């Protein structure tokens, strides 16, 4: 499982439009079978947002990221941003609040 993290600075005053555009993009992206979840965070600097998107695999994320459909879908977000920086990391452990037991990774659970 991987998490793509995209930090963006939007055009001054463009925050509300950016948030509305994210809602549309997130709704469509959530229909992708390998997409697990997405979050939109306001950054600690003015006009800064962070998008996180969790995927079942790096291959599935890359296939979506490089698709013409993704390019069309995310065009409204690109029009509203001034800069962006993305990183992709492997999720080693994901522990929900009600899960305090094993802390096993998805990979460890699948390999049993």
C-alpha positions in Angstrom: 0.0 0.0 0.0 1.3 3.5 -0.8 0.5 7.1 0.0 0.9 9.8 -2.5 1.3 13.2 -0.9 0.9 16.4 -2.9 1.7 19.7 -1.4 0.4 22.7 -3.4 0.3 26.4 -3.1 -2.9 27.8 -4.7 -3.4 31.2 -6.3 -4.2 33.9 -3.6 -7.9 33.8 -2.9 -8.4 30.5 -4.7 -8.9 28.3 -1.7 -12.6 27.8 -1.9 -12.5 27.1 -5.6 -9.7 24.6 -5.0 -11.6 22.8 -2.3 -14.7 22.5 -4.6 -12.5 21.2 -7.4 -10.9 18.7 -5.1 -14.4 17.4 -4.2 -15.1 16.6 -7.8 -11.7 15.0 -8.4 -11.9 13.0 -5.2 -15.3 11.6 -6.0 -14.2 10.4 -9.4 -10.9 9.1 -8.2 -12.6 7.1 -5.4 -14.3 5.0 -8.2 -10.8 3.6 -9.1 -10.7 0.1 -7.7 -7.2 0.5 -6.2 -7.8 3.9 -4.6 -8.3 3.4 -0.9 -8.8 6.9 0.5 -8.0 10.6 0.0 -7.7 13.6 2.3 -7.5 17.3 1.7 -5.6 19.3 4.4 -5.0 23.0 4.7 -1.3 23.6 5.1 0.3 25.7 7.8 1.1 28.5 5.3 -1.4 30.7 3.5 -2.9 29.3 0.4 -1.3 25.9 0.9 -3.0 22.6 0.7 -1.9 19.0 1.1 -3.6 16.1 -0.7 -3.0 12.5 0.5 -4.2 9.6 -1.6 -3.7 6.0 -0.5 -3.5 3.2 -3.1 -3.4 -0.6 -3.0 -0.1 -0.6 -5.0 2.5 1.6 -6.6 1.8 0.1 -10.0 -2.0 0.9 -9.7 -1.2 4.5 -8.6 1.3 5.0 -11.4 -1.1 3.6 -14.0 -3.8 6.1 -12.9 -1.3 9.0 -12.6 -0.1 8.5 -16.1 -3.6 8.0 -17.7 -5.2 10.5 -20.0 -8.3 10.3 -17.8 -6.4 11.5 -14.7 -4.8 14.3 -16.7 -8.3 15.6 -17.8 -9.8 15.0 -14.3 -7.1 17.0 -12.4 -6.9 19.9 -14.9 -9.1 22.2 -12.7 -6.7 21.6 -9.8 -3.6 22.4 -11.9 -5.3 25.7 -13.1 -5.7 26.9 -9.5 -2.2 26.1 -8.2 1.0 28.1 -8.4 3.3 25.3 -7.4 3.3 21.6 -6.4 5.6 19.0 -4.9 4.7 15.3 -4.8 6.2 12.3 -3.0 5.1 8.7 -2.9 5.8 6.5 0.1 5.1 2.9 1.1 2.8 2.6 4.1 4.5 0.2 6.4 1.8 0.4 9.2 -1.6 1.9 9.4 -3.2 1.8 12.8 -6.8 3.1 13.3 -7.8 4.4 16.7 -9.9 1.4 17.5 -7.1 -1.0 16.5 -4.5 -1.2 19.2 -3.4 -4.8 18.8 -0.8 -6.2 16.4 0.2 -3.3 14.2 0.9 -5.7 11.3 1.4 -4.3 7.9 -0.9 -5.2 5.1 1.9 -7.2 3.5 2.5 -9.2 6.6 -1.2 -10.0 6.9 -1.5 -11.1 3.2 1.6 -13.3 3.4 0.2 -15.6 6.1 
